[in-house]
Amino acid sequence: MRDIKFKMNQPQKGENLVRIYLGGDLSVNTLSDLLPKIRAIEKDYSEMEININEVNVFDLASIQFLVSLQKSAERHKKKIRFKIDLPKDIMELIENAGFLKVLKKL
């Protein structure tokens, strides 16, 4: 079962910053459902804030997905920032796999 949590807050009046909240299963199994939503949002707004928390599954595909979003935003001259709060056990796995530096650059 694909248990991905997705929520988008529209920008407040006078700003162009959209806030996206992601959680649950952020893995290779669910990211294909998420990508079109994020790409559509990226077209409509010049600034995005991606908040990631309450995650139960996070894999290498998730890191690739976030790096791809960052590169796409740079290419389209848009601003993107990430607020990532992952559980301790997932952070330890990311660190042991050697991807902590990549995640911290986001």
C-alpha positions, 0 to 999 in steps of 0.5 A: 500500500502506498502511504505517502502524505502530501499536503500543499499550502497556498501562498499567503497574499502577496507572496509566491512561496508555496509550502509542500509537506511530505511524509509517510512512505517516501520510497521508489514505490511512491515517488512516481506518484509524487513527481507529477504533482511537484512538477506542476507546482514548480511551474506555477510558483517561483518559490517552494519550501519542501517540508519532510517529516513523519517519514517511515520509509526513505531510500536512495530514490528519495535522495535522488528525487530531492537532488533532482528537484533542486537541480530543476529549480536552479535550471528554471531559476526558481528558489527551493528550500528543504526542511528535512526532519527524518527519524534517527534510524533513517539518518543513521542509515543515510550516514552509514551509506555515505549520503549524509553530506548530500542530504545536508547540502539540500 
